[in-house]
């Protein structure tokens, strides 16, 4: 009987090993043919979008659990283009630390989480940034009662920061190049870093300027805190995708461009149907009434019209989430259209 | 009469030979396992290459570019590499584990013995401590220490001044920094000599007690030696150790040693939590020593302290050590919760920042796992050696 039992164990072990081996083979086969993200998204029935778990203006669920923000609206735009339904998105909150690994491993289709476009993130992390939906720069927030007017007066200060960000690196660069000392206190999430700053552990909190304004409105006494004038870095924030799927890269990139082109051409959420009848060939090409520019992307001819109708143009999205129409009241500045003094510029649909 | 050995055995096929069958199946299983591991490795490499994710360790020597607020070895954003960042994190983890193990052992033994005390209040207090602390999540306790206790402290300008120029504020604990002056090595040498003499005396006392039964107490002699020799040399060399007082300047104190609040909170949380488990281990170990042993020792006329020290504890230790090892390992692994309160340990620096800046997730996570495994194995090896030393040697 004992021998029987033992051979049974061996047999079942072998069987499970064989099963695992087949599985391993299958995943190797999968790896060798670059997968088509668009097909996966369509088959799944929704877009997996990695977002910030709670940054006002960029990605944050409101009190009813509805996500809002310019990054969130970009994902809605992609869903509108693919599914003709901006609600077919699953927002997956990501910490700064986990976001790239999640994108690399295929857990999410697109990462729209106020990520800074840098050389190493494309060359070393195997990502591609599909555009810049917010031109930002890093700043500092301090308590008013410190009576500080410049970041250059921060020598010897303790500074709270979120770890795993370009912010952490810029901070080191700034203090090094100005020959100043500081104590860095790094936290896994932005929330913890702000909490530590608020409780007095740090003299200053640093992140992208837009983030400083967003966090300031969340603090108990927003007026007790001031954002210092220095902007110490370039932070072009934008959506990122995995390398190796050019079609999907194009879809994300052109979703952003379509929104900018729409603002430039005066197409809004409200007037998109009416403007489709316009004789202007640029408008007709963008909205799909002339030519078939969506097909080459793997989408329908009216892909851009869907985005604008269901989400809005870039100006509307900006205004609603971070601009005058929001609590943050951030000026357009660099994020204005190139024709209005900013640097937001999109290639033509042609 | 022919012995049975000479008889030809029954002719059995190699297929029915249990030895060969066993070897065959085990060999096959092993081969499959190795093949599977290779496949998994190959699969990971192929997939990572396809996504342009780094698969080598070249990041190790690249400049780190970020700063850390507690470093036991020199580290700076401009000159240090990711490899050095790894060692900074590793040393910070080891520091927490080492201090935590010492404190949790002291508190744990005290509370454990306290639970067995005949004093009603002491026993009840120890019970309440154990039940409250070990039945709430560790993360919660860490957050409590960090957010509720340390952050409630005043800012640097309103620091609590403790005796001896020690300041406590929400940036941590500031201590005067010892500065070594001329003649310090002489004083240090005298202290070392005193210690050596004390140890020699203790050995002699032990041999003497074995031989004659007369007891010579080593502790008073050691204290006397230290005071006379060490203190004498200290005064003779003109008090060679001075302290640099911390001064409030700008945002915080300048000079002095700073202990960051994250470290204090982590050690407090880990030690108190682990101590509650150690207390139970100690209580179980002491209770497991048969009552007859104590009674026999009393019958021999030993004093209470000696009964505990010479009879009960040595026997209890044999029972205590293996589960105590578990608690030490738990403490080490639990120290990775440091991330939640911003303490720069191995996980935060290496598996956090370095992983994120380099994108080498598989390499970084494998290294981190290997390191925790290695530290744990070394700890259990040391504890096992100790357990073997105190084991009952049967003759």
Interface residues (C-beta under 8 A of the other chain):
Chain A: X3 X7 X10 X13 X14 X17 X18 X20 X21 X24 X25 X27 X28 X31 X32 X34 X96 X97 X100 X101 X104 X120 X121 X124 X125 X126 X155 X156 X157 X158 X163 X164 X165 X168 X169 X171 X172 X173 X175 X176 X182 X183 X184 X185 X186 X187 X188 X192 X193 X195 X196 X199 X200 X201 X203 X242 X243 X244
Chain B: X18 X25 X28 X29 X32 X33 X35 X36 X39 X40 X42 X43 X46 X47 X50 X51 X52 X53 X54 X65 X66 X67 X68 X69 X77 X78 X147 X151 X155 X170 X171 X249 X250 X251 X252 X254 X260 X261 X262 X339 X340 X342 X344 X348 X352 X353 X355 X356 X357 X358 X359 X361
